[in-house]
Amino acid sequence: MDIDSTPELNLLIVEGELILAPNDSDPSHHRTFDAHYILVSGGKMQVGTEDFRYTSKITITMHGTLTDPYLPLFGNKCIGLTNGILDMHGPIRTPTWTVLSETVNINATKITLNEQVDWVAGEEIAIASTSFDGREAEKRTIVSIDNTVADKPVITLDKKLDHKHFAATETFGDKSIEIRAEVGLLSRNIVFKGDDDHTEPN
């Protein structure tokens, strides 16, 4: 692929090799790839490999609705693979998820993590629910990260939290249990998504 943006393809059948190469000189360079169906049939689709990772940015968007025709075995709005290779490898992030160091309450705009991360301002994170309602998980954008306290980075969020997220060590008799909300990095340089017009918001 030698262009920065494809037209909205209907059906792409890969029987040879489709290589989506990064722009190694510019990590912020962004390519887009749009299709309704991709079928890798005996061929190879490569967006970076384990040894040579995709270093810039690419968004692969699948288009379609629930009522569109289905490919046998695979469905619609999909990448199908049969007797082929599909490789997608971006830079290794360390870690991809961690836990809170301390409880954060409603309206908090900062969270403290339990270990160092390589996350940066502008990236999106998810904070898991610690209540009986799993829908209290929250998505926020990192505004800044303060690393002045060793192994306890403090992340400033783009807006207040709507729910409490628990983090502590609970002791029951002679047993101690770590109960802490997970915090995961959502941002990736390779994004595979459904089109915005026909995809349920998360």
C-alpha positions in Angstrom: 0.0 0.0 0.0 1.7 3.2 -1.2 -1.0 5.7 -0.5 -2.1 7.4 2.7 -5.8 6.8 2.3 -7.8 4.2 0.3 -11.2 4.7 -1.2 -14.0 2.8 0.6 -13.5 -0.6 -0.9 -16.3 -3.1 -1.2 -14.6 -6.5 -1.3 -10.8 -7.0 -1.1 -9.5 -10.6 -1.7 -5.9 -11.1 -0.8 -4.4 -14.1 -2.6 -0.9 -12.7 -2.8 0.6 -10.3 -0.3 -0.9 -7.0 0.9 1.8 -5.1 2.9 0.8 -1.9 4.7 4.2 -0.4 5.5 4.8 2.2 8.2 6.4 5.6 7.7 9.5 4.9 9.7 10.7 8.5 9.7 7.6 9.9 11.2 5.8 8.1 14.1 2.9 10.6 13.8 2.2 9.8 10.1 -1.4 8.4 9.8 -2.7 6.1 7.1 -6.4 5.0 6.7 -7.7 1.9 5.1 -11.5 1.5 4.5 -13.4 -1.6 3.3 -16.6 -3.5 3.7 -15.1 -7.0 3.5 -11.5 -8.2 3.5 -10.8 -11.9 2.7 -7.3 -13.2 3.1 -7.5 -16.4 1.1 -4.2 -18.3 0.8 -2.3 -15.0 1.0 -0.8 -12.6 3.5 -2.0 -9.3 5.0 0.8 -7.6 6.9 0.6 -4.5 9.2 4.0 -4.9 10.8 5.5 -8.2 12.0 6.8 -9.4 15.3 10.4 -8.6 14.2 9.6 -5.4 12.1 6.7 -3.6 13.9 4.4 -1.0 12.4 5.9 2.2 13.8 3.6 5.0 12.6 -0.2 5.1 12.8 -2.9 3.4 10.8 -6.7 3.1 11.1 -8.4 0.1 9.4 -12.2 0.9 9.3 -14.7 -1.8 8.3 -18.0 -0.4 6.9 -21.4 -1.9 6.8 -24.7 -2.6 8.6 -26.2 -5.6 10.3 -28.4 -6.3 7.3 -25.6 -6.3 4.7 -24.9 -9.6 2.9 -22.8 -12.1 4.8 -19.7 -13.8 3.6 -20.1 -17.6 4.2 -18.4 -18.6 7.5 -17.3 -15.0 8.2 -20.3 -12.7 8.2 -20.2 -9.1 7.2 -18.1 -6.0 8.1 -15.1 -8.3 8.7 -11.6 -9.6 7.9 -11.9 -13.2 7.0 -8.9 -15.6 7.0 -8.6 -18.9 5.3 -5.3 -20.7 4.7 -3.4 -17.4 5.0 -1.5 -15.1 7.3 -2.8 -12.0 9.1 -0.1 -10.1 10.9 -0.7 -6.9 12.9 2.1 -5.8 15.2 2.7 -2.4 16.7 5.3 -1.3 19.2 5.3 -3.2 22.5 3.8 -1.1 25.3 4.8 -1.7 28.9 2.5 -2.4 30.6 -0.7 -2.6 28.7 -2.6 -2.5 32.0 -2.0 -2.1 35.7 -4.0 -1.3 38.8 -4.7 1.7 41.0 -2.4 2.4 44.0 -5.2 4.0 46.0 -9.0 4.5 45.9 -10.3 7.4 43.8 -13.7 9.0 44.6 -16.4 10.6 42.5 -15.2 13.9 40.9 -11.5 12.9 41.1 -9.4 14.3 38.3 -6.2 12.4 39.3 -5.4 8.7 39.7 -2.3 7.0 41.2 -1.0 3.8 39.6 0.8 0.9 41.2 3.7 0.8 38.8 5.6 2.8 36.2 4.1 2.9 32.7 5.3 4.2 29.3 2.0 5.9 28.6 2.0 9.5 27.5 -0.3 12.6 27.5 -3.0 12.4 24.8 -3.5 8.6 25.1 -6.8 7.1 26.3 -7.2 4.8 29.3 -10.0 2.7 30.8 -10.6 2.4 34.5 -12.5 -0.7 35.5 -15.6 -0.8 37.7 -15.2 -2.0 41.2 -18.9 -2.0 42.0 -21.6 -4.6 41.2 -22.3 -2.6 38.0 -19.8 -3.3 35.3 -21.0 -0.3 33.4 -19.2 2.0 35.9 -16.0 1.5 34.0 -14.8 4.8 32.6 -12.8 6.0 29.7 -10.6 9.1 30.0 -7.7 10.9 28.2 -4.4 11.4 29.9 -3.6 15.1 30.3 -0.2 14.7 32.1 1.8 12.1 34.1 3.8 13.0 37.3 6.6 10.6 37.9 8.2 12.3 40.9 7.1 9.5 43.3 9.1 6.3 42.4 6.9 3.6 40.9 3.7 5.5 41.7 2.9 7.7 38.7 0.0 10.2 39.1 -2.1 10.7 36.0 -4.2 13.8 35.5 -7.4 13.1 33.6 -9.2 15.3 31.0 -12.4 15.3 33.1 -13.8 14.3 36.5 -14.6 10.6 37.3 -18.3 9.8 37.6 -17.8 6.8 39.9 -15.7 5.6 42.8 -12.9 3.1 42.0 -11.6 1.1 44.9 -8.0 0.1 45.6 -6.7 -1.4 48.8 -5.5 -4.5 50.6 -8.3 -6.2 52.5 -7.5 -8.6 55.4 -9.9 -11.5 56.3 -8.6 -13.5 59.2 -5.0 -14.5 58.3 -5.5 -13.8 54.6 -4.8 -10.6 52.7 -6.4 -9.9 49.3 -5.5 -7.2 46.9 -8.7 -5.5 45.6 -7.8 -2.8 43.1 -9.4 -1.4 40.0 -7.5 -2.2 36.8 -6.4 0.6 34.5 -5.8 -0.3 30.9 -4.2 1.6 28.0 -6.7 1.9 25.1 -4.6 3.9 22.6 -2.7 1.9 19.9 -1.0 3.0 16.8 -2.8 0.2 14.9 -6.6 0.7 15.2 -9.1 -1.8 13.7 -12.7 -0.4 14.1 -16.2 -0.3 12.7 -17.4 2.8 10.9 -18.7 5.6 13.1 -22.2 5.7 11.4 -23.2 2.1 12.0 -21.3 1.0 15.1 -22.7 1.0 18.6 -20.8 3.4 20.9 -18.7 1.7 23.6 
